[in-house]
Amino acid sequence: MAADAQLFEMTGLSTFSIGAVGADGAMGAALTPYLVKDGTASFNIAEPTQTEIDIYQSDTAYAILQGKQPKDFTTELFGLKLSDLPTFMGGAFVASATTTPDRWNSPTTIPTIIMSVKLQTKDSLGQTVGLVFPKCQIIASVSGSLSKTDLIGLQLKVVVLAPVNGSGVILSSWGVDGWVAP
């Protein structure tokens, strides 16, 4: 067994991949990588909320209850084809015919899109670090200014959810994969 040499550090984003959630709430195995616009990825695994239970005649809390720990991240994807849009936004892609172009049609109702997500980055030693999220809700939007000096991509908000196995047991919502020697 190799020694624990992985650092918990992140230097940029090298890969953003998504795919179907695995069986029994596990991390998806077949993930597709996408291009990310530099400088658009932000990451938030917040501290848990706390509620203090106070008692009369004391300046010190009687107890502190831990609450939710919000987890989400945002990014903007480039290089998508019209046929990729149903993955992120629902709707339908229709391939071109002899007289009509390719077309994506938006959905008539807003879909709930649940996927596994993996972010890969490097530590200061140049080793790959993978942040894995077995179950996430993907919320996509398109906004910005049409400009000669910039491109608009598909903006994503990824909300981390708790995976549940077939027995109803809540599983870990995220993890870190360290570098593995070939």
N, C-alpha and C positions, 0 to 999 in steps of 0.2 A: 504494500500500500504506500502511495506517495505521501510525502509530508505536506501539511497544509501551508502552501506558499502563495495562495491567492490573496490579493489585497482587495478590500471593499472600497474601491475608488472608481470614479466614472469620469472619463475624458471624452466628452462628445458622444455622438450616436453613430455607430457604424452600420447597424442594420435594424430595420423595423419589419417584423414579420407577423402575419396573422393567418389563422386557419380555424377549422372547425374544432370545437371543444372535444376532447378525448372521451372515451367511454368511461362511465362511472365517475364523471367529474374531473378526470385527469387532464393534464396539459395535452393539447393537441399535438399530434406527431407530424402531420404534413402541413407545414407552414410556408406561406408564400412571402418572399421579401419584396418590399416596395421602396422607392426612392423618397427620401425626406429632404425637404427644403432646409438648408443650413440655417441655424439660428431660430427655428420655429418650435423645437421640442422643449417642453417644460414638464417638470416631473414633481409630483406632490404626494408624499406619504406623510401626512401630518401627524402631529402628536395627538394622543387620545384626548378627547374632551374630558373634563373633570367636573364633578358636582360635589361641592362641599356640603356636608350635613352639619349644621351648627346646633349648639345647645345654649340655653340661657346662661348668662354670667360667665362666659368663657370667650376669650379672643382666639382660641385655637379650635380648629374643626374637630368634631367628634369622629367623623369618618369622611373619607373621600371616595366617591364612586367613579370608576372609570367608565367612560362612554365610548362612542364610536371613534374610529380613526379613519378619517376620509382618505381615500387613495384614488388618484386620477392623474392623467397626463394628457397633454395636447401636442399636436404636431400638424404639419401640412405636407401632404404627399404630392409628388410630381410624377410625370410620366405615365399616368393612368390612361387606359383606353376606355372608350365608351362601354365596352363589354365588362370592364371592371366595376362600373358604378353600382350595379345591383348588389355587389358584395358589401358595399359601404352604406348605400342609401336605399336599397330595395328598388322597386320598379322593374322595368323590363327592357332588355336590349333586343333590338331587331336588326339582324344583319342585312347588309345592302342587297338589293336585287338589281336587275338590269337598269331600271330608271329611278330608283330611290337610293339615297345614301344610308349609311349606318345611322341608327337612331337609338337613343336611350329615352324612355318615357318615365317620368317620375311616378311614384306609387300614388294611389288614390287615398290611402291612409298611411300614416307614419308607422313604419315597421319597427319592431324591437329586434335589433341585430346583436347576437351574442356570439363572441369568438374568443379563441385563445390568442394571446399576444406575447411576443418575445422581443425585447429590446437588447441589442448587443452593443457593448462599448469596450473600452480598453482601460486597464489600470495603468499606473505610472511605470510599470515594468514592461508594458506592451502586451500583456496577456489579456485574452478575451474574457469579459465578464458578461454573463447573460442574465437579464432580469426577466423572470417568467411569471406570467399571469394566466392561469388556466381558464378563467371565465371573466370576460369583460363585456360591457355594453359599449357598442360603437355608436357614436352620435356624430354625423357628418354634416358639414355645411359648406357653402360657397359664398364668400363675400370678399370685397376688396375693391380697389380702383383699377380699372382697365388702363394700362399705362404702357408706353413704349419701353420703359426701363425696368419692368418687373413682370413676373408671371404670377398668375393666380392658380393655386392648386386646390386640392380638396382638403379642407380643414377638418381635423378629427379631434373629438374629445373622447377619451377612453376612460370609462368609469370601471374600476375594479370591483368585481362581485365575489361573493363567497360561493365556491363550488360545493355541490352536495353529491355524495355518491348514491348508488341505488338503494342503500339501506337507510338513507336520510341523515347520514353523518356529515356534518359540516367539515370541509377540508381546508387546508391552508390556502389563503387567497393569493399569495405570491411567494416567490423564492428567488435565490441567486444561484446561478450555475457558475462555478469556477472553471478555469482553464483545465483541459484534460490533455496530457501528453499523448502524442500519436503512438 
